Amino acid sequence: MAERASWSLGARLRNVFQARVIDEDTWDDLETALITADFGPDLTEEIVEHLQGEVERFRTTDPRDVQRMLREVIEERLSKYDPTLRLSERPAVVLVVGVNGVGKTTTIGKFARFLATYGRSVVVGAADTFRAAAVDQLATWAERAGAEVVRPEREGQDPAAVAFQTVERAKRDGIEIVLIDTAGRLQTKGGLMDELAKVRRVVEKQAPVAEVLLVLDATTGQNGLAQAQAFIEHAGVTGLVITKLDGSAKGGFVLNVQDRTGLPIKLIGQGEGINDLTGFTPHVFAQNLIGE
């Protein structure tokens, strides 16, 4: 995966590591850079205190040692959770959830393409039947990815029925992976969670649900996480997909969100193109974020 400068913590952090000595300014600038990158105040304080302890322990005066230690501590914390996608069932059914506007529909198209590059056959179910535009958008992206699409038979069809028909198609045609789009907003949160529970129940009459992936937008940071809390609490989420990492220097959100939710990040979106969704590798991400 190519290095993307937009992930990095920017010029402020580079200046920290290029300084001649470690002093109070080092720690002040590091703290500001981490908070600006959306690590959050608690995590920032924890990381800075850890690094200060390490500097004292090893009696180093070289800021480049702080850079290396920061990269190592971020990688270590990211590696606490397993980013492996569990897709060994046949068919492997994935429910994709998240609030409207986070890039859920386009993410499904990119995910279908990602799976196709590994030789997997994919069918996509357009079960967000409350938004006609979402069905059309999903079909366009899925077709670009080379995936089959199951659309509602009529406007406003029961989402669970569409999900059922999608799994049915996969079983009939021997398709390996099922990706099901779900609603991101109804009149009430309770209604939405009830709807998702119904989709799951109906799907599980035919096949187990392998993954429930929650899509989050990196540019919305903590607000986005707060909006998605109901999904985390009620939808049985098994992993996270972080989108729009290309559009900001909010890379700290990746570590922060994993820390706060206790859920592994499984995929990251880094651009607008259909190939701009990749698996998550803590070592590579930490290197891209902090630099060599």
N, C-alpha and C positions, 0 to 999 in steps of 0.2 A: 504494500500500500504506500503510495507516494506521500511524502511529507506535505502537510498543508499549513502554511504559515498562519492562516486565520485561526487555527486552534491555539497557537502559542499565546503566552501571557503578555507578549508585546515588548515594546522598547523599554519600559520601566524595569521589567525583570532582567532583560539583557544587560542593562546598566548595572544592576545589582551584581551580576556575576562577573562583569568586566572590571569592577572596582579593584583597587589594590589590596585593601584590607577589609576585614569584617568589623564593623562598628555599629553604633546605634542606628545610623542611617540605613545600614544593610537591613536590619530587622524591620524598621519602619516602612521602607520601600517594598520589602517582601510582603509584609502584611497588607499594604495597600493594593499591590498587584493581585494577590490571592482573592481579596474581597471583590475587587473590580471584575475578576474572572468568575465570580459567582460561586466561590467555595463556601460562602456563608461565614458569619462571624465566629460561630462555635468551632467549626472545623478548621478555620484559619488559625484561631488561637491554639488549638490542639497541635497542629502541624508546626507552627512557629516555636512553640515551647519544646516540642520534641527535637527540632533541629538545633535549638540553642543548647539543649542538653548534650546532643551529639558533638557539637563544636567544642564544648567544654571538655567532654570526655576524651576526645582525640587531640585536643589542644591545637587545632588547626587555625590558621589565620588567612587561608586562601578561599575567597568567595566561590571559586569553582568547585570546591569540596561541598559547599552548601548546595550548589546546583545538582551535583551528583546525588547527595543525600535526599534532596527534595524529590528527584526523579525516582529514587529507590523507594521512598516512603509512599509515594502515590501509587507506584506499581504494586507494592505489597498490599496496600489497602484495596485496590481494585481487584486483586487476585483472590480476595477472600471468598468471592462468589464465582460459581462455575458458569461461564457464558455459553456452554454447549447447548445447541438446539436439540431438543428431544423429538426426533422425527423418524423413529424406527418402526412405528406401527404402519400397517398398510390397510386402508389409507391412514396417513397421519393428518389429523384434523387440527387446524390452528384457528382459534377465534382471535380476531384483531379488534381491540377496543380502544376507546379514547374519546375525548371531547371533540366536537367539530372544530375544524380550523388548525389542527396540529399537523395536518398532512397525512392523515390516516389512509385515505383512498389512494393517493399516489404512492405511499409506502407499500401498500399491498401489491401494486403493479411492479414496483422495484423488487420486492421480495420474490415475486413470481419469476422475474428475470434472474435474480440471484440463484434461485433454486434450479432454474433451467440450465444455467452455466455448469452446474454439477450433474447434468443429465437427468434431472428429476422431472417427471410429468406433473403438471399442476392444473387444477380446476379452481376457479374463483367463484364464490357465491356472493351475489349482490343483495345482502340481507338488510342493508340500510334502506328499507323500502319507504321510509318517511320522507326521503328527499329524492325526488325523481332525477335531479341533476347529479346526485351522487352515483346513481345506477349507471347513467351514461358515461360519467367520468371514469368510473371503475372499469367499465367494459372497454373503453378506449385504451387505458393503461394495460389492462390484462391482454388485450389483443396485441399490443406492441411487444409485450413480453413473451408472446407465443403461448399463452395459457388459454384454456377453454373458459367460458363464462356461463354461469346459470343466472338468468335474469328473473325478476318477478313475472308471473304470468299476467298480472294486471297491476295497475297502480294501487299502492297501499296494501298489497298482499301481506299476509302474516309473515314477519321475518323468519319465524321458526319453520314455516313451511318451505321457504326458499332454502334455508340451511339444510333441511331434511332432503330436499331434492338434489342439492349439491353433493351431499355425501352419497346419496343413491346413485348419482351419475358416476362418481368416482369408483364405487364398488362395481357397477355394471361394466364400465369401460377399462377397469384395471389402472386407473389414474392413482399415482402414488401419494400426492399431497393435496389437501383441501385447505384453501384459505377463505375464511368467511368474514366479510365486512359486516360490522354491526353499527347500530345507531349510536350517535354521540350525544344526542340531546332529545329528550321528550318533554312533556309538560312538567313532570316532576322527576326528581332524582329517583324516588322510590319506584315510580313506574318504569324508568329506564332499567334499573337493576332487576326488577321483576321480569322484564322483557328478555334481558340477557340470561337470566336463570332458566327461562322457558326455552330459549334457543339451545342452551346447553343440554337440558333434559331431553329434548327432541333429538338432538344430534347423537346423544349417548345411547339411544335405542338402537342405533346402527353401528356406532364405532366410538371408542373412547376419545376424549379430547386430549390431544398430545401437549398442546401449549395454549395459554391465553396470554397474548402479547399486548401490553399497554404502550401506546404511542405517545411520547411526550415531545414538546417543542423546546429545544434548548434556549431559544431566544426569549421565551416567557419565564424561564427560571422558576423561582419559588412560587410565583403565582400559578404557573401551569401545574406544578405539583399539587398545590392546594385544590385546584379545580378537579384533578384526577383522583383525589383521595377516596371518593366513593367507589371507584372501580377497584382500587387496591383493597378496600375493606370488604367488598361484596362480590366481586366478579371472579375471584379465584385466580388472580393474575400470577403467572409463573415467570415472567421476564419482561424486560423493558426494551423499547426501541426508541432511541434518541434521534430526532430529526433536526435539520437546519443548523448543524454544527458549522457549516461553511459560512454562515451569515453573521457570525459574531465571535468575539473572543471569550465566549462563555464556557470554555472547556471545563472549568471547575465544577459546573453543574453536574457533569457526568459522575464525578466522585461523590459529590454532595447527595445526589439523588439516590445513589446506590446505598450510601451510608444511612440515609434517612428512612428508606423503604425496606431495606433488607432483601431487596430483589436484585437478581443479576441483570446486567445489561447484555443483551444478546445480539443486537444489531445497531449500527449507527448509520445515519444518513448524512452525506457530506456535500450534497449538491442537488441540482435540479434534474440531472439526466437520469435515464432509466438504469444506468449502471452504477449510480452513486449511492448504493446501499451495500454495506459490507458487514461481515461478522466482526465481533468485538474482540480485540486482542489487547489485554492490559499492558503488556510490554511495549507494543508499538504505540499505543495511545499515549503512554507516559513519556516516551521519547519525543513524539510529535508535540506534546503539550509543553514540555520543559526544555527540549533541545538536547543536543548531544553533550 
